[in-house]
Amino acid sequence: MRVAGAPRTWRGVTRGRSSALWAMRLRRWVRTNFGQPLLVAIQDFNDGRTDQAQYDQIKNSLPFTLQRAMTACGMDFYLRNDYSKAWSFFAQERSTLETALHLFVTSQRYADLVRAGATDNVLFYEFMISALQNDVYPLFADRDDGNRYKVLERPDYLYLLQLRTKSIASEVNRRSSELVALDPHFALSGALQRPALRDGTMFQLPPPSQRECPYGCGQLFPDNTSLAQHINANHVSTPPVP
């Protein structure tokens, strides 16, 4: 079920983006240097034209810094006005991606995939492809690597889904039917707490001591690698705890 006022189409998700020349330049640069190469890499990997190692090599070549994007678009990283514009641009892209995630998990396509028994990986890559095909960029800023903008990984996707599900639950007074409509695969534990976001970063993950398993088992992990290993070993083939 959709929350009142939520976009019903991908066009609605991207409505409201800045049409200023500097913003269009940044968006074009991100599309050319990040979005399009990532879309091709994911499609080639899913279709069997590349293997995991080749996909990882392409993915690992895509991260970029704010300074690099600004410089490529004729902006001065050290000029306060330019920096503020660029920071606002990526903050808006963060909001756009979160809205896109809500659209995806409330879509008929998502419901059909879940009913067909789609795995977490299938759902994740379906979201990535849908977002990229509609000029929505699955980025997060890695605070442990100089805030470089990187490709959204599955643990980050699950974490964002947790936040979005919790937000929707609040908007509808935590009616259980709204959570069920999203997907029992990503049911929230009652004790889940949203960590504070750090200014200037996108999709800030919880501090290492608060990286909680999205399947509700209550375990905490210091990094994405440990969390992903735990998910693969304990939750991939079994439904999460309701």
CYANA upper distance limits for C-alpha pairs under 8 A (distance plus 0.5 A):
  1 MET  CA    106 THR  CA      6.98
  1 MET  CA    178 GLU  CA      6.73
  1 MET  CA    181 ALA  CA      6.51
  1 MET  CA    182 LEU  CA      8.17
  2 ARG  CA      6 ALA  CA      7.17
  2 ARG  CA    106 THR  CA      7.10
  3 VAL  CA    168 ILE  CA      7.55
  3 VAL  CA    171 GLU  CA      8.01
  3 VAL  CA    172 VAL  CA      8.13
  6 ALA  CA     99 THR  CA      8.39
  6 ALA  CA    103 LEU  CA      8.34
  7 PRO  CA     12 GLY  CA      5.52
  7 PRO  CA     13 VAL  CA      6.22
  7 PRO  CA     99 THR  CA      8.26
  7 PRO  CA    103 LEU  CA      7.42
  8 ARG  CA     12 GLY  CA      6.96
  8 ARG  CA     13 VAL  CA      8.39
  8 ARG  CA    103 LEU  CA      7.25
  9 THR  CA     13 VAL  CA      7.02
  9 THR  CA    103 LEU  CA      7.86
 10 TRP  CA     14 THR  CA      7.14
 10 TRP  CA    100 ALA  CA      7.71
 10 TRP  CA    103 LEU  CA      8.18
 10 TRP  CA    134 ASN  CA      7.11
 11 ARG  CA     15 ARG  CA      6.70
 11 ARG  CA    134 ASN  CA      8.40
 13 VAL  CA     96 THR  CA      6.84
 13 VAL  CA     99 THR  CA      6.79
 13 VAL  CA    100 ALA  CA      6.51
 13 VAL  CA    103 LEU  CA      8.46
 14 THR  CA     96 THR  CA      7.04
 14 THR  CA    136 VAL  CA      8.09
 17 ARG  CA     92 GLN  CA      8.07
 18 SER  CA     23 ALA  CA      6.63
 18 SER  CA     24 MET  CA      8.06
 19 SER  CA     23 ALA  CA      6.93
 19 SER  CA     24 MET  CA      6.73
 20 ALA  CA     24 MET  CA      6.79
 21 LEU  CA     25 ARG  CA      6.70
 22 TRP  CA     26 LEU  CA      6.79
 22 TRP  CA     73 CYS  CA      7.83
 23 ALA  CA     27 ARG  CA      6.60
 23 ALA  CA     86 ALA  CA      8.29
 23 ALA  CA     89 PHE  CA      7.23
 24 MET  CA     28 ARG  CA      6.51
 25 ARG  CA     29 TRP  CA      6.63
 25 ARG  CA     73 CYS  CA      6.42
 26 LEU  CA     30 VAL  CA      6.67
 26 LEU  CA     69 ALA  CA      7.44
 26 LEU  CA     70 MET  CA      7.83
 26 LEU  CA     73 CYS  CA      6.67
 26 LEU  CA     86 ALA  CA      8.45
 27 ARG  CA     31 ARG  CA      6.55
 28 ARG  CA     32 THR  CA      6.60
 29 TRP  CA     33 ASN  CA      6.39
 29 TRP  CA     34 PHE  CA      8.37
 29 TRP  CA     69 ALA  CA      7.71
 29 TRP  CA     72 ALA  CA      8.22
 29 TRP  CA     73 CYS  CA      7.85
 30 VAL  CA     34 PHE  CA      5.72
 30 VAL  CA     35 GLY  CA      6.73
 30 VAL  CA     69 ALA  CA      8.21
 31 ARG  CA     35 GLY  CA      4.91
 31 ARG  CA     36 GLN  CA      6.26
 31 ARG  CA    135 ASP  CA      7.57
 31 ARG  CA    137 TYR  CA      8.34
 32 THR  CA     36 GLN  CA      6.14
 32 THR  CA     37 PRO  CA      7.79
 33 ASN  CA     37 PRO  CA      7.18
 33 ASN  CA     62 LEU  CA      7.76
 34 PHE  CA     38 LEU  CA      6.53
 34 PHE  CA     62 LEU  CA      6.36
 34 PHE  CA     63 PRO  CA      8.35
 35 GLY  CA     39 LEU  CA      6.63
 35 GLY  CA    132 LEU  CA      6.55
 35 GLY  CA    135 ASP  CA      7.82
 35 GLY  CA    137 TYR  CA      6.63
 36 GLN  CA     40 VAL  CA      6.78
 36 GLN  CA    132 LEU  CA      7.93
 37 PRO  CA     41 ALA  CA      6.63
 37 PRO  CA     58 ILE  CA      8.43
 38 LEU  CA     42 ILE  CA      6.63
 38 LEU  CA     58 ILE  CA      8.13
 38 LEU  CA     59 LYS  CA      7.21
 38 LEU  CA     62 LEU  CA      8.33
 39 LEU  CA     43 GLN  CA      6.67
 39 LEU  CA    128 MET  CA      8.46
 39 LEU  CA    129 ILE  CA      6.80
 39 LEU  CA    132 LEU  CA      6.59
 39 LEU  CA    133 GLN  CA      7.94
 40 VAL  CA     44 ASP  CA      6.50
 41 ALA  CA     45 PHE  CA      6.59
 41 ALA  CA     50 THR  CA      8.47
 41 ALA  CA     55 TYR  CA      6.52
 41 ALA  CA     58 ILE  CA      7.43
 41 ALA  CA     59 LYS  CA      8.17
 42 ILE  CA     46 ASN  CA      6.57
 42 ILE  CA     55 TYR  CA      7.79
 42 ILE  CA    125 TYR  CA      8.08
 42 ILE  CA    129 ILE  CA      7.84
 43 GLN  CA     47 ASP  CA      6.54
 43 GLN  CA    129 ILE  CA      8.18
 44 ASP  CA     48 GLY  CA      6.62
 44 ASP  CA     49 ARG  CA      5.45
 44 ASP  CA     50 THR  CA      6.22
 45 PHE  CA     49 ARG  CA      6.34
 45 PHE  CA     50 THR  CA      5.40
 45 PHE  CA     51 ASP  CA      6.59
 45 PHE  CA     52 GLN  CA      7.64
 45 PHE  CA     55 TYR  CA      6.89
 50 THR  CA     54 GLN  CA      6.41
 50 THR  CA     55 TYR  CA      7.00
 51 ASP  CA     55 TYR  CA      6.73
 52 GLN  CA     56 ASP  CA      6.54
 53 ALA  CA     57 GLN  CA      6.66
 54 GLN  CA     58 ILE  CA      6.91
 55 TYR  CA     59 LYS  CA      6.62
 56 ASP  CA     60 ASN  CA      6.40
 57 GLN  CA     61 SER  CA      6.90
 58 ILE  CA     62 LEU  CA      7.33
 59 LYS  CA     63 PRO  CA      8.36
 59 LYS  CA    151 VAL  CA      7.44
 62 LEU  CA    150 LYS  CA      7.43
 62 LEU  CA    151 VAL  CA      8.00
 63 PRO  CA    148 ARG  CA      6.66
 63 PRO  CA    149 TYR  CA      5.77
 63 PRO  CA    150 LYS  CA      5.04
 63 PRO  CA    151 VAL  CA      7.51
 64 PHE  CA     68 ARG  CA      7.04
 64 PHE  CA     69 ALA  CA      7.70
 64 PHE  CA    148 ARG  CA      5.90
 64 PHE  CA    149 TYR  CA      5.84
 64 PHE  CA    150 LYS  CA      7.53
 65 THR  CA     69 ALA  CA      7.01
 65 THR  CA    146 GLY  CA      8.42
 65 THR  CA    147 ASN  CA      7.55
 65 THR  CA    148 ARG  CA      5.20
 65 THR  CA    149 TYR  CA      6.59
 66 LEU  CA     70 MET  CA      6.61
 66 LEU  CA     77 PHE  CA      8.43
 66 LEU  CA     86 ALA  CA      8.13
 66 LEU  CA    148 ARG  CA      7.72
 66 LEU  CA    149 TYR  CA      8.16
 67 GLN  CA     71 THR  CA      6.49
 67 GLN  CA     77 PHE  CA      6.01
 68 ARG  CA     72 ALA  CA      6.65
 69 ALA  CA     73 CYS  CA      6.86
 70 MET  CA     74 GLY  CA      6.85
 70 MET  CA     75 MET  CA      5.34
 70 MET  CA     76 ASP  CA      7.09
 70 MET  CA     77 PHE  CA      6.79
 70 MET  CA     86 ALA  CA      7.46
 71 THR  CA     75 MET  CA      5.76
 71 THR  CA     76 ASP  CA      6.80
 71 THR  CA     77 PHE  CA      7.46
 75 MET  CA     82 ASP  CA      6.42
 75 MET  CA     83 TYR  CA      8.43
 76 ASP  CA     82 ASP  CA      6.43
 76 ASP  CA     83 TYR  CA      7.63
 77 PHE  CA     82 ASP  CA      7.05
 77 PHE  CA     83 TYR  CA      5.98
 78 TYR  CA     82 ASP  CA      8.27
 78 TYR  CA     83 TYR  CA      7.33
 79 LEU  CA     83 TYR  CA      6.58
 80 ARG  CA     84 SER  CA      6.55
 81 ASN  CA     85 LYS  CA      6.82
 82 ASP  CA     86 ALA  CA      6.76
 83 TYR  CA     87 TRP  CA      6.54
 84 SER  CA     88 SER  CA      6.57
 85 LYS  CA     89 PHE  CA      6.68
 86 ALA  CA     90 PHE  CA      6.99
 87 TRP  CA     91 ALA  CA      6.68
 87 TRP  CA    200 GLY  CA      7.04
 88 SER  CA     92 GLN  CA      6.62
 89 PHE  CA     93 GLU  CA      6.86
 90 PHE  CA     94 ARG  CA      6.68
 90 PHE  CA    202 MET  CA      7.84
 91 ALA  CA     95 SER  CA      6.99
 91 ALA  CA    200 GLY  CA      8.10
 91 ALA  CA    201 THR  CA      8.18
 91 ALA  CA    202 MET  CA      7.08
 92 GLN  CA     96 THR  CA      6.64
 93 GLU  CA     97 LEU  CA      6.63
 93 GLU  CA    136 VAL  CA      8.05
 93 GLU  CA    137 TYR  CA      7.76
 94 ARG  CA     98 GLU  CA      6.87
 94 ARG  CA    139 LEU  CA      8.18
 94 ARG  CA    202 MET  CA      6.43
 94 ARG  CA    203 PHE  CA      7.47
 95 SER  CA     99 THR  CA      6.75
 96 THR  CA    100 ALA  CA      6.59
 96 THR  CA    136 VAL  CA      7.58
 97 LEU  CA    101 LEU  CA      6.66
 97 LEU  CA    131 ALA  CA      8.35
 97 LEU  CA    136 VAL  CA      6.76
 97 LEU  CA    137 TYR  CA      7.32
 97 LEU  CA    138 PRO  CA      7.12
 98 GLU  CA    102 HIS  CA      7.06
 98 GLU  CA    160 LEU  CA      7.76
 98 GLU  CA    164 ARG  CA      7.70
 99 THR  CA    103 LEU  CA      6.88
100 ALA  CA    104 PHE  CA      6.62
100 ALA  CA    131 ALA  CA      7.50
100 ALA  CA    136 VAL  CA      8.09
101 LEU  CA    105 VAL  CA      6.78
101 LEU  CA    127 PHE  CA      7.97
101 LEU  CA    161 LEU  CA      7.70
101 LEU  CA    164 ARG  CA      8.42
102 HIS  CA    106 THR  CA      6.73
102 HIS  CA    164 ARG  CA      7.36
103 LEU  CA    107 SER  CA      6.59
104 PHE  CA    109 ARG  CA      8.38
104 PHE  CA    110 TYR  CA      6.97
104 PHE  CA    127 PHE  CA      7.19
105 VAL  CA    110 TYR  CA      6.19
105 VAL  CA    111 ALA  CA      8.08
105 VAL  CA    182 LEU  CA      6.45
105 VAL  CA    183 ASP  CA      8.19
106 THR  CA    110 TYR  CA      7.35
106 THR  CA    111 ALA  CA      7.92
106 THR  CA    181 ALA  CA      7.89
106 THR  CA    182 LEU  CA      6.66
107 SER  CA    111 ALA  CA      7.02
108 GLN  CA    112 ASP  CA      6.59
109 ARG  CA    113 LEU  CA      6.75
110 TYR  CA    114 VAL  CA      6.76
110 TYR  CA    123 LEU  CA      8.03
111 ALA  CA    115 ARG  CA      6.69
112 ASP  CA    116 ALA  CA      6.64
113 LEU  CA    117 GLY  CA      6.92
113 LEU  CA    118 ALA  CA      5.82
113 LEU  CA    123 LEU  CA      7.92
114 VAL  CA    118 ALA  CA      5.84
114 VAL  CA    119 THR  CA      8.49
114 VAL  CA    183 ASP  CA      8.41
118 ALA  CA    122 VAL  CA      6.36
118 ALA  CA    123 LEU  CA      7.02
119 THR  CA    123 LEU  CA      6.87
119 THR  CA    236 VAL  CA      8.15
120 ASP  CA    124 PHE  CA      6.57
120 ASP  CA    236 VAL  CA      7.78
121 ASN  CA    125 TYR  CA      6.65
121 ASN  CA    154 ARG  CA      8.15
122 VAL  CA    126 GLU  CA      6.49
123 LEU  CA    127 PHE  CA      6.74
124 PHE  CA    128 MET  CA      6.82
124 PHE  CA    154 ARG  CA      7.07
124 PHE  CA    157 TYR  CA      7.83
125 TYR  CA    129 ILE  CA      6.58
126 GLU  CA    130 SER  CA      6.59
127 PHE  CA    131 ALA  CA      6.51
128 MET  CA    132 LEU  CA      6.65
128 MET  CA    138 PRO  CA      7.31
129 ILE  CA    133 GLN  CA      6.50
130 SER  CA    134 ASN  CA      6.92
131 ALA  CA    135 ASP  CA      6.87
131 ALA  CA    136 VAL  CA      5.28
131 ALA  CA    137 TYR  CA      7.02
131 ALA  CA    138 PRO  CA      7.75
132 LEU  CA    136 VAL  CA      5.75
132 LEU  CA    137 TYR  CA      6.39
132 LEU  CA    138 PRO  CA      8.04
138 PRO  CA    151 VAL  CA      6.64
138 PRO  CA    152 LEU  CA      5.76
139 LEU  CA    149 TYR  CA      6.47
139 LEU  CA    150 LYS  CA      5.98
139 LEU  CA    151 VAL  CA      5.63
139 LEU  CA    152 LEU  CA      5.69
139 LEU  CA    202 MET  CA      8.02
139 LEU  CA    203 PHE  CA      8.45
140 PHE  CA    149 TYR  CA      5.92
140 PHE  CA    150 LYS  CA      5.98
140 PHE  CA    151 VAL  CA      7.06
140 PHE  CA    152 LEU  CA      6.32
140 PHE  CA    201 THR  CA      8.28
140 PHE  CA    202 MET  CA      5.63
140 PHE  CA    203 PHE  CA      5.71
140 PHE  CA    204 GLN  CA      7.85
141 ALA  CA    147 ASN  CA      5.27
141 ALA  CA    148 ARG  CA      5.83
141 ALA  CA    149 TYR  CA      4.90
141 ALA  CA    150 LYS  CA      6.72
141 ALA  CA    201 THR  CA      6.08
141 ALA  CA    202 MET  CA      5.51
141 ALA  CA    203 PHE  CA      7.07
141 ALA  CA    204 GLN  CA      7.41
142 ASP  CA    146 GLY  CA      7.24
142 ASP  CA    147 ASN  CA      5.04
142 ASP  CA    148 ARG  CA      6.03
142 ASP  CA    149 TYR  CA      6.92
142 ASP  CA    150 LYS  CA      7.43
142 ASP  CA    201 THR  CA      8.43
142 ASP  CA    204 GLN  CA      7.98
143 ARG  CA    147 ASN  CA      4.87
143 ARG  CA    148 ARG  CA      7.87
143 ARG  CA    201 THR  CA      7.94
143 ARG  CA    204 GLN  CA      8.01
147 ASN  CA    201 THR  CA      7.37
152 LEU  CA    156 ASP  CA      6.69
152 LEU  CA    157 TYR  CA      7.13
153 GLU  CA    157 TYR  CA      6.69
154 ARG  CA    158 LEU  CA      6.61
154 ARG  CA    228 ALA  CA      8.40
155 PRO  CA    159 TYR  CA      6.61
155 PRO  CA    224 ASN  CA      6.86
155 PRO  CA    227 LEU  CA      7.64
155 PRO  CA    228 ALA  CA      6.90
156 ASP  CA    160 LEU  CA      6.62
156 ASP  CA    203 PHE  CA      8.25
156 ASP  CA    205 LEU  CA      7.77
156 ASP  CA    224 ASN  CA      8.49
157 TYR  CA    161 LEU  CA      6.60
158 LEU  CA    162 GLN  CA      6.68
158 LEU  CA    186 PHE  CA      8.05
158 LEU  CA    214 PRO  CA      7.00
159 TYR  CA    163 LEU  CA      6.91
159 TYR  CA    205 LEU  CA      8.29
159 TYR  CA    214 PRO  CA      7.17
160 LEU  CA    164 ARG  CA      6.63
160 LEU  CA    203 PHE  CA      8.04
161 LEU  CA    165 THR  CA      6.43
161 LEU  CA    186 PHE  CA      7.91
162 GLN  CA    166 LYS  CA      6.58
162 GLN  CA    186 PHE  CA      7.32
162 GLN  CA    187 ALA  CA      8.31
162 GLN  CA    188 LEU  CA      7.14
162 GLN  CA    214 PRO  CA      7.55
163 LEU  CA    167 SER  CA      6.62
163 LEU  CA    194 ARG  CA      7.45
164 ARG  CA    168 ILE  CA      6.67
165 THR  CA    169 ALA  CA      6.60
165 THR  CA    179 LEU  CA      7.36
165 THR  CA    182 LEU  CA      7.87
165 THR  CA    188 LEU  CA      8.32
166 LYS  CA    170 SER  CA      6.82
166 LYS  CA    188 LEU  CA      7.89
167 SER  CA    171 GLU  CA      6.83
168 ILE  CA    172 VAL  CA      6.83
168 ILE  CA    174 ARG  CA      8.23
168 ILE  CA    178 GLU  CA      8.13
168 ILE  CA    179 LEU  CA      8.49
169 ALA  CA    173 ASN  CA      6.56
169 ALA  CA    174 ARG  CA      4.65
169 ALA  CA    175 ARG  CA      7.00
169 ALA  CA    176 SER  CA      8.30
169 ALA  CA    178 GLU  CA      7.17
169 ALA  CA    179 LEU  CA      7.09
170 SER  CA    174 ARG  CA      5.71
172 VAL  CA    178 GLU  CA      7.88
174 ARG  CA    178 GLU  CA      8.02
174 ARG  CA    179 LEU  CA      8.41
175 ARG  CA    179 LEU  CA      7.75
176 SER  CA    180 VAL  CA      6.85
177 SER  CA    181 ALA  CA      6.67
178 GLU  CA    182 LEU  CA      7.11
179 LEU  CA    183 ASP  CA      7.27
179 LEU  CA    184 PRO  CA      7.97
179 LEU  CA    187 ALA  CA      7.63
180 VAL  CA    184 PRO  CA      6.31
180 VAL  CA    187 ALA  CA      8.46
183 ASP  CA    187 ALA  CA      7.48
184 PRO  CA    240 PRO  CA      8.27
184 PRO  CA    242 PRO  CA      7.64
185 HIS  CA    215 TYR  CA      7.95
185 HIS  CA    239 PRO  CA      6.90
185 HIS  CA    240 PRO  CA      6.51
186 PHE  CA    214 PRO  CA      7.19
186 PHE  CA    215 TYR  CA      6.90
186 PHE  CA    240 PRO  CA      7.96
187 ALA  CA    214 PRO  CA      8.44
187 ALA  CA    215 TYR  CA      7.50
187 ALA  CA    216 GLY  CA      7.80
187 ALA  CA    240 PRO  CA      8.10
187 ALA  CA    241 VAL  CA      8.30
187 ALA  CA    242 PRO  CA      6.55
188 LEU  CA    192 LEU  CA      7.25
188 LEU  CA    214 PRO  CA      7.71
188 LEU  CA    215 TYR  CA      7.90
188 LEU  CA    216 GLY  CA      6.74
188 LEU  CA    242 PRO  CA      8.19
189 SER  CA    216 GLY  CA      5.58
189 SER  CA    218 GLY  CA      8.43
189 SER  CA    242 PRO  CA      8.20
195 PRO  CA    205 LEU  CA      8.38
195 PRO  CA    206 PRO  CA      6.13
195 PRO  CA    207 PRO  CA      8.33
196 ALA  CA    206 PRO  CA      8.30
197 LEU  CA    201 THR  CA      8.09
197 LEU  CA    203 PHE  CA      8.18
197 LEU  CA    204 GLN  CA      6.13
197 LEU  CA    205 LEU  CA      8.39
198 ARG  CA    204 GLN  CA      7.09
205 LEU  CA    211 ARG  CA      8.00
206 PRO  CA    210 GLN  CA      5.94
206 PRO  CA    211 ARG  CA      6.03
207 PRO  CA    211 ARG  CA      7.07
207 PRO  CA    222 PRO  CA      8.45
208 PRO  CA    221 PHE  CA      7.10
208 PRO  CA    222 PRO  CA      4.71
208 PRO  CA    223 ASP  CA      6.47
209 SER  CA    220 LEU  CA      7.15
209 SER  CA    221 PHE  CA      7.13
209 SER  CA    222 PRO  CA      6.30
210 GLN  CA    220 LEU  CA      6.54
210 GLN  CA    221 PHE  CA      7.62
210 GLN  CA    222 PRO  CA      8.12
211 ARG  CA    220 LEU  CA      5.75
211 ARG  CA    221 PHE  CA      5.60
211 ARG  CA    222 PRO  CA      6.74
211 ARG  CA    223 ASP  CA      7.38
211 ARG  CA    224 ASN  CA      8.48
211 ARG  CA    227 LEU  CA      8.10
212 GLU  CA    218 GLY  CA      6.96
212 GLU  CA    219 GLN  CA      6.35
212 GLU  CA    220 LEU  CA      4.96
212 GLU  CA    221 PHE  CA      6.88
212 GLU  CA    227 LEU  CA      8.45
213 CYS  CA    217 CYS  CA      7.00
213 CYS  CA    218 GLY  CA      6.76
213 CYS  CA    219 GLN  CA      6.21
213 CYS  CA    220 LEU  CA      6.75
213 CYS  CA    221 PHE  CA      8.11
213 CYS  CA    227 LEU  CA      7.18
213 CYS  CA    231 ILE  CA      8.04
215 TYR  CA    235 HIS  CA      7.80
215 TYR  CA    240 PRO  CA      5.37
215 TYR  CA    241 VAL  CA      6.78
216 GLY  CA    240 PRO  CA      7.21
216 GLY  CA    241 VAL  CA      6.25
216 GLY  CA    242 PRO  CA      7.83
217 CYS  CA    240 PRO  CA      8.41
217 CYS  CA    241 VAL  CA      7.21
220 LEU  CA    227 LEU  CA      8.44
221 PHE  CA    226 SER  CA      6.57
221 PHE  CA    227 LEU  CA      6.22
222 PRO  CA    226 SER  CA      7.38
222 PRO  CA    227 LEU  CA      8.29
223 ASP  CA    227 LEU  CA      6.87
224 ASN  CA    228 ALA  CA      6.45
225 THR  CA    229 GLN  CA      6.67
226 SER  CA    230 HIS  CA      6.67
227 LEU  CA    231 ILE  CA      6.72
228 ALA  CA    232 ASN  CA      6.63
229 GLN  CA    233 ALA  CA      6.57
230 HIS  CA    234 ASN  CA      6.39
230 HIS  CA    235 HIS  CA      8.16
231 ILE  CA    235 HIS  CA      5.53
231 ILE  CA    236 VAL  CA      6.62
232 ASN  CA    236 VAL  CA      5.69
234 ASN  CA    238 THR  CA      8.06
235 HIS  CA    239 PRO  CA      7.07
235 HIS  CA    240 PRO  CA      6.89
